[in-house]
Amino acid sequence: MLQVDITISQGTSDLLASLKSDAKPEEKLDLVKNKIREFFNLKNINFLFGSGTSSSAIPTMDGLFKELKFDKKKEIAEKEEFECIVNKVGKNLEATLEVMYSARTYYDGIQTDDESVEEYKKLYNRLIHRIEAYIFNSINVDMTTDASKKVLEYYKTFYQKIALRNKDLSRIRVFTTNNDLFNETALDSLNIHYINGFGGGLRKYFNPALFNYTWSKRMDTSIDKYEPIENMAYLYKIHGSINWQETEHKMNNYFNIEELPPQQLSPEKSVLIYPTPTKQDKSLGVPYVDLFREFQNKLLEPHSVLFVIGYGFNDRHVNDIIYRALATNSTINVVIFSKKPGDDEKTKKPIFFINDNRIFTISGKVWNEEQDESGKITMSDERTINYFDYIVDELLPNLDSFRKEENMLEEFVKQLNETKTV
């Protein structure tokens, strides 16, 4: 028997209170699903993905901290300095990197012939390079592992459900703080067109003007009549991507950011915004100032909704844009898939405590209960409804009315390839 323990609030009001006290679990879930479906009738649909959408395949910051190891023979000084910082700030990789960035800036500013100062400069440069390369390689996951395949399937299900919309409505926009390639891999595997701000042929360079473009198809061969294609999405990687790097080959482009194939990736020229408090400053540079401008402008469009998934509201520069949109756009709605934090985080994450009817919060668990002949109750199949896997499997409406036709084409291609290899 299905059981639920879920919460859906509008502002600070409990929407489940509108149901009868003896409402069935299915009725409570239906209320959540119907509310989400209502939002998909709005013209502008936006998603904000945080680290939670890829966490099953990519370690969290806590996980990265625990796995970070130094070479006992070659990195003695680095290990000692790292442990010294950790003893002061705690086992927090972000806080540790903040101290290292600050220390490097401090020693860079000292004008002296003292050799010890120069040694500290080199030490902190090595430490920062070591940790950033470690983070980069942890994000650059092997897509063939079981964990990556599982996460990739959720991304594919997500885009299969939402990429196809009525041509009179805007295309889906996905903003993400993640640096991994799950979005691109899923979109490529589904043959869904997407615009991520990079254009070109042999070499792809960043150009924010591309976000104003769309894919269109010609409707009549005799006249110039076009209409937007349905199967496309916009992807905004507001903290960068592991396949972006700085380049001197600007060609005919003002921006010197290039998108590389996965097999050519390395951390040396990466333009990622690494998880440090200084990332707000870095977000003011190219290409991030353009990406954040797009984020801000899209949230200011009338009749919009922002679905927030896997994001913990820990980035002030991202939060400020959401708060600004709520303060200036009366027609925006924000749907947060997350458990409400405790009162001790009220000042850090005020959005969960504001009584505003445009802010919705959804969280909880579902499971099955079975009772045997002896009366013993067993629980099984417990899932968290605010996690990415449950959202894409159960809560998102299926906008892909052409799924059947797509599956037919995929099956044909598969059988054709198998026939060729016989």
C-alpha positions as CSV (number, residue, x, y, z in Angstrom):
1,M,0.0,0.0,0.0
2,L,1.3,3.4,-1.0
3,Q,2.2,5.7,1.9
4,V,3.4,9.4,1.7
5,D,4.9,12.0,4.1
6,I,5.0,15.0,1.8
7,T,4.9,18.8,2.1
8,I,3.8,21.3,-0.5
9,S,3.7,24.9,0.6
10,Q,2.7,28.1,-1.0
11,G,4.5,30.8,0.8
12,T,4.1,29.7,4.4
13,S,0.7,28.0,3.8
14,D,0.3,24.2,3.6
15,L,-1.5,23.4,0.3
16,L,-2.4,19.9,1.5
17,A,-4.6,21.5,4.2
18,S,-7.2,22.0,1.4
19,L,-7.7,18.2,1.3
20,K,-9.9,16.2,3.6
21,S,-8.2,14.9,6.7
22,D,-8.7,11.3,5.5
23,A,-7.4,12.0,2.0
24,K,-5.6,9.1,0.4
25,P,-1.9,9.1,-0.3
26,E,-2.7,9.1,-4.1
27,E,-4.8,12.2,-3.7
28,K,-1.9,14.1,-2.0
29,L,0.5,13.1,-4.8
30,D,-2.1,14.1,-7.4
31,L,-2.3,17.5,-5.9
32,V,1.4,17.9,-6.3
33,K,1.4,16.6,-9.9
34,N,-1.5,18.8,-10.9
35,K,0.1,21.9,-9.4
36,I,3.3,21.2,-11.4
37,R,1.3,20.6,-14.6
38,E,-0.4,24.0,-14.1
39,F,3.0,25.7,-14.3
40,F,3.8,24.0,-17.6
41,N,1.0,26.0,-19.2
42,L,3.0,29.2,-18.6
43,K,4.9,30.7,-21.6
44,N,8.4,30.7,-20.1
45,I,9.7,27.6,-18.3
46,N,13.1,27.8,-16.6
47,F,15.0,25.2,-14.6
48,L,17.9,25.8,-12.2
49,F,20.0,22.6,-11.5
50,G,22.4,22.4,-8.6
51,S,24.9,19.7,-7.6
52,G,22.1,17.4,-6.4
53,T,21.0,16.5,-9.9
54,S,24.4,14.8,-10.5
55,S,25.3,13.8,-7.0
56,S,24.9,10.0,-7.5
57,A,27.8,10.0,-10.0
58,I,29.9,13.0,-8.8
59,P,31.1,13.4,-5.2
60,T,29.8,16.2,-3.1
61,M,32.3,18.7,-1.6
62,D,32.3,16.6,1.6
63,G,33.0,13.5,-0.4
64,L,35.8,15.2,-2.3
65,F,37.4,16.4,1.0
66,K,37.5,12.9,2.4
67,E,39.1,11.4,-0.8
68,L,41.8,14.1,-1.2
69,K,45.2,12.6,-0.7
70,F,48.7,14.0,-0.9
71,D,51.8,12.1,-2.1
72,K,53.7,11.3,1.1
73,K,57.1,11.7,-0.5
74,K,56.6,14.6,-3.0
75,E,54.0,16.7,-1.3
76,I,55.1,16.9,2.4
77,A,55.0,20.7,2.5
78,E,51.6,20.9,0.8
79,K,50.1,18.3,3.1
80,E,51.4,20.0,6.2
81,E,50.1,23.4,5.1
82,F,46.7,21.9,4.1
83,E,46.3,20.2,7.5
84,C,47.3,23.5,9.2
85,I,44.5,25.3,7.4
86,V,42.0,22.5,8.0
87,N,42.7,22.6,11.7
88,K,41.7,26.3,11.7
89,V,38.7,26.4,9.4
90,G,37.4,22.8,9.7
91,K,37.0,20.0,7.2
92,N,35.5,22.2,4.5
93,L,37.0,22.3,1.1
94,E,35.4,25.6,0.1
95,A,36.7,27.4,3.3
96,T,40.1,25.8,2.8
97,L,40.4,27.1,-0.7
98,E,39.2,30.5,0.4
99,V,42.2,30.7,2.8
100,M,44.6,29.6,0.1
101,Y,43.3,32.2,-2.4
102,S,43.6,34.9,0.3
103,A,47.1,33.7,1.2
104,R,48.3,33.7,-2.4
105,T,46.9,37.2,-2.9
106,Y,48.7,38.4,0.3
107,Y,52.1,37.0,-0.7
108,D,51.7,38.2,-4.2
109,G,51.3,41.7,-2.9
110,I,54.5,41.7,-0.8
111,Q,57.5,43.4,-2.6
112,T,60.6,41.9,-1.0
113,D,63.7,39.9,-1.7
114,D,63.0,37.5,1.2
115,E,63.2,34.0,-0.2
116,S,60.7,32.6,2.4
117,V,58.0,34.9,0.9
118,E,58.8,33.5,-2.6
119,E,58.6,30.0,-1.2
120,Y,55.2,30.7,0.2
121,K,54.0,32.0,-3.1
122,K,55.1,28.8,-4.8
123,L,53.6,26.7,-2.1
124,Y,50.2,28.2,-2.4
125,N,50.3,28.1,-6.1
126,R,51.0,24.4,-6.0
127,L,48.3,23.8,-3.4
128,I,45.6,25.6,-5.4
129,H,46.7,24.0,-8.6
130,R,46.7,20.6,-6.9
131,I,43.2,20.9,-5.5
132,E,41.6,22.5,-8.5
133,A,43.0,19.8,-10.7
134,Y,41.6,17.2,-8.3
135,I,38.2,18.8,-8.4
136,F,38.3,19.1,-12.2
137,N,39.2,15.4,-12.6
138,S,36.5,14.4,-10.1
139,I,33.9,16.2,-12.2
140,N,35.2,14.8,-15.5
141,V,33.6,11.4,-14.8
142,D,33.6,8.3,-17.0
143,M,30.2,8.2,-18.7
144,T,30.5,4.4,-19.1
145,T,30.4,3.5,-15.3
146,D,27.2,2.2,-13.8
147,A,26.8,5.3,-11.6
148,S,27.1,7.6,-14.5
149,K,24.8,5.6,-16.7
150,K,22.1,5.7,-14.1
151,V,22.4,9.5,-13.7
152,L,22.5,9.9,-17.4
153,E,19.2,8.0,-17.8
154,Y,17.5,10.5,-15.5
155,Y,18.8,13.4,-17.6
156,K,17.6,11.7,-20.7
157,T,14.2,11.1,-19.2
158,F,14.0,14.8,-18.1
159,Y,14.7,16.1,-21.7
160,Q,12.4,13.4,-23.3
161,K,9.6,14.7,-21.2
162,I,10.1,18.5,-21.4
163,A,12.0,19.3,-24.6
164,L,8.9,19.2,-26.9
165,R,6.5,22.0,-26.3
166,N,3.8,23.8,-28.3
167,K,5.6,26.0,-30.9
168,D,3.6,29.0,-29.6
169,L,5.4,28.7,-26.2
170,S,9.1,29.4,-25.4
171,R,11.6,26.7,-25.5
172,I,12.7,25.2,-22.2
173,R,15.7,26.9,-20.5
174,V,18.0,25.0,-18.2
175,F,20.4,27.0,-16.0
176,T,22.9,24.9,-14.1
177,T,25.7,25.5,-11.6
178,N,27.1,22.0,-12.5
179,N,30.2,21.7,-14.6
180,D,29.7,18.1,-15.8
181,L,28.6,17.0,-19.2
182,F,25.5,15.1,-18.3
183,N,23.2,17.6,-19.9
184,E,25.1,17.7,-23.2
185,T,25.5,13.9,-23.3
186,A,21.8,13.4,-22.7
187,L,20.7,15.9,-25.4
188,D,23.2,14.5,-27.9
189,S,22.0,11.0,-27.4
190,L,18.4,12.1,-27.9
191,N,19.1,14.1,-31.0
192,I,17.6,17.2,-29.3
193,H,19.0,20.5,-30.6
194,Y,20.3,22.9,-27.9
195,I,21.9,26.3,-27.8
196,N,24.6,26.7,-25.1
197,G,26.2,29.9,-26.3
198,F,28.9,28.3,-28.5
199,G,28.9,28.4,-32.2
200,G,31.3,27.6,-35.1
201,G,32.5,24.6,-37.0
202,L,35.9,23.0,-36.3
203,R,36.4,25.4,-33.4
204,K,33.5,26.5,-31.2
205,Y,33.7,29.8,-29.5
206,F,31.4,31.5,-26.9
207,N,29.1,34.1,-28.3
208,P,26.2,35.2,-26.0
209,A,24.3,36.5,-29.0
210,L,23.4,32.9,-29.9
211,F,21.0,32.8,-26.9
212,N,18.8,35.1,-29.0
213,Y,18.6,32.5,-31.8
214,T,16.5,29.5,-32.3
215,W,16.3,26.5,-34.6
216,S,13.6,26.8,-37.3
217,K,12.3,24.6,-40.1
218,R,11.0,25.7,-43.5
219,M,7.3,25.1,-43.8
220,D,6.8,25.8,-47.5
221,T,9.5,25.2,-50.1
222,S,7.9,27.8,-52.5
223,I,8.0,30.7,-50.0
224,D,10.2,31.8,-47.1
225,K,7.9,30.5,-44.3
226,Y,9.5,29.1,-41.2
227,E,8.5,28.1,-37.7
228,P,10.5,27.1,-34.6
229,I,11.2,23.4,-34.2
230,E,9.8,21.8,-31.1
231,N,12.6,19.6,-30.0
232,M,15.2,22.0,-28.7
233,A,16.3,23.6,-25.5
234,Y,18.6,26.3,-24.2
235,L,21.4,25.4,-21.8
236,Y,23.2,28.0,-19.6
237,K,26.1,26.7,-17.6
238,I,26.5,29.7,-15.3
239,H,29.5,28.3,-13.4
240,G,31.3,27.0,-16.5
241,S,31.9,23.6,-17.9
242,I,34.8,21.2,-17.8
243,N,35.1,21.4,-21.6
244,W,35.5,25.2,-21.7
245,Q,39.0,26.7,-21.8
246,E,40.7,30.0,-22.5
247,T,42.3,30.2,-25.9
248,E,44.5,32.6,-27.8
249,H,42.9,31.6,-31.1
250,K,40.1,34.1,-31.1
251,M,39.5,33.8,-34.9
252,N,36.7,36.3,-35.6
253,N,35.3,36.3,-32.1
254,Y,35.6,38.8,-29.3
255,F,35.4,36.1,-26.6
256,N,38.4,33.9,-26.0
257,I,36.5,30.9,-24.5
258,E,36.5,27.7,-26.6
259,E,34.4,24.6,-26.2
260,L,36.5,21.4,-26.6
261,P,35.6,17.7,-27.3
262,P,35.7,15.6,-24.1
263,Q,38.9,13.8,-25.1
264,Q,40.9,17.0,-25.2
265,L,40.1,18.2,-21.7
266,S,42.7,19.2,-19.1
267,P,42.6,21.4,-16.0
268,E,45.4,23.8,-17.0
269,K,43.4,26.3,-19.0
270,S,40.0,25.6,-17.5
271,V,37.7,28.5,-16.8
272,L,35.6,26.8,-14.2
273,I,34.2,28.8,-11.3
274,Y,35.6,26.6,-8.5
275,P,33.7,26.2,-5.2
276,T,35.1,29.1,-3.2
277,P,33.6,32.2,-1.7
278,T,35.6,34.2,-4.3
279,K,33.4,32.7,-7.1
280,Q,31.1,35.7,-6.8
281,D,34.0,37.9,-8.0
282,K,34.8,35.5,-10.8
283,S,31.2,35.5,-12.0
284,L,31.7,39.2,-13.0
285,G,34.2,38.2,-15.7
286,V,33.8,36.7,-19.2
287,P,31.8,34.6,-20.0
288,Y,30.0,34.5,-16.7
289,V,28.8,38.1,-16.7
290,D,26.9,37.4,-19.9
291,L,25.5,34.1,-18.6
292,F,24.2,35.7,-15.4
293,R,22.8,38.6,-17.4
294,E,20.8,36.0,-19.4
295,F,19.7,34.3,-16.2
296,Q,18.5,37.7,-14.8
297,N,16.7,38.7,-18.1
298,K,14.9,35.4,-18.5
299,L,13.5,35.6,-14.9
300,L,12.2,39.0,-15.6
301,E,10.0,37.9,-18.5
302,P,6.3,37.9,-17.8
303,H,4.4,34.6,-17.0
304,S,7.5,32.7,-16.1
305,V,8.3,29.8,-13.6
306,L,11.6,28.7,-12.2
307,F,11.9,25.1,-11.0
308,V,14.8,24.7,-8.6
309,I,16.2,21.2,-8.4
310,G,19.2,20.0,-6.4
311,Y,20.3,23.5,-5.5
312,G,20.9,24.4,-1.9
313,F,20.8,28.2,-2.1
314,N,24.4,28.5,-1.0
315,D,25.6,30.8,-3.8
316,R,24.8,34.4,-3.0
317,H,25.3,35.7,-6.5
318,V,22.7,33.2,-7.8
319,N,20.3,33.8,-5.0
320,D,20.4,37.6,-5.5
321,I,19.2,37.2,-9.1
322,I,16.2,35.0,-7.9
323,Y,15.4,37.5,-5.2
324,R,15.6,40.4,-7.6
325,A,13.2,38.6,-10.0
326,L,10.7,38.1,-7.2
327,A,11.0,41.7,-6.2
328,T,10.4,43.1,-9.7
329,N,8.4,40.5,-11.7
330,S,4.9,40.0,-10.2
331,T,4.1,37.2,-12.7
332,I,7.0,34.9,-11.8
333,N,6.6,31.7,-9.8
334,V,9.5,29.8,-8.1
335,V,9.0,26.1,-7.3
336,I,11.7,24.7,-5.0
337,F,12.2,21.0,-4.7
338,S,13.8,20.9,-1.3
339,K,13.2,20.3,2.4
340,K,12.7,23.6,4.3
341,P,15.9,24.3,6.3
342,G,15.9,24.9,10.0
343,D,15.4,28.3,11.7
344,D,19.2,28.6,12.2
345,E,19.5,29.1,8.4
346,K,16.7,31.7,8.1
347,T,19.1,34.6,7.5
348,K,21.1,32.6,4.9
349,K,18.1,31.2,3.0
350,P,15.2,33.6,3.6
351,I,13.3,32.4,0.5
352,F,12.0,29.4,2.5
353,F,10.5,31.6,5.2
354,I,8.9,34.4,3.1
355,N,5.1,34.3,3.0
356,D,4.7,34.9,-0.8
357,N,2.1,33.1,-2.8
358,R,4.5,32.9,-5.8
359,I,7.0,30.7,-3.9
360,F,6.3,27.0,-3.7
361,T,8.3,24.3,-1.8
362,I,7.9,20.6,-2.4
363,S,9.5,17.8,-0.3
364,G,8.8,14.5,1.3
365,K,9.0,10.8,0.9
366,V,6.9,8.0,-0.6
367,W,7.1,4.3,0.2
368,N,5.1,1.1,0.1
369,E,3.9,-0.8,3.2
370,E,2.9,-4.4,3.4
371,Q,1.4,-6.4,6.2
372,D,2.0,-10.1,6.5
373,E,-0.3,-12.7,8.2
374,S,1.3,-12.1,11.6
375,G,0.5,-8.4,11.4
376,K,4.1,-7.3,10.9
377,I,4.5,-4.3,8.6
378,T,7.4,-4.0,6.2
379,M,8.4,-0.9,4.3
380,S,9.9,-0.9,0.8
381,D,10.7,1.2,-2.2
382,E,11.2,4.4,-0.2
383,R,11.9,7.5,-2.4
384,T,12.4,11.2,-1.8
385,I,10.1,13.2,-4.0
386,N,12.4,16.3,-4.1
387,Y,15.2,14.3,-5.5
388,F,16.0,14.5,-9.2
389,D,15.3,10.9,-10.0
390,Y,11.7,10.9,-8.5
391,I,10.9,14.3,-10.1
392,V,11.7,13.2,-13.6
393,D,10.2,9.7,-13.2
394,E,6.9,10.7,-11.4
395,L,6.3,14.4,-11.1
396,L,7.1,16.1,-14.4
397,P,4.4,16.0,-17.1
398,N,5.3,14.3,-20.3
399,L,5.3,16.9,-23.0
400,D,6.8,14.6,-25.6
401,S,3.8,13.6,-27.6
402,F,6.2,12.3,-30.3
403,R,7.9,9.8,-28.0
404,K,6.3,6.8,-29.7
405,E,7.5,8.0,-33.2
406,E,11.0,8.7,-31.8
407,N,11.2,5.2,-30.3
408,M,10.1,3.7,-33.7
409,L,12.9,5.6,-35.4
410,E,15.5,4.5,-32.8
411,E,14.4,0.9,-33.1
412,F,14.7,1.0,-36.9
413,V,18.2,2.5,-36.7
414,K,19.2,-0.1,-34.1
415,Q,18.0,-3.0,-36.2
416,L,19.6,-1.6,-39.4
417,N,23.0,-1.4,-37.7
418,E,22.6,-4.9,-36.3
419,T,21.8,-6.2,-39.8
420,K,24.9,-4.5,-41.2
421,T,27.2,-6.2,-38.7
422,V,25.8,-9.7,-39.5
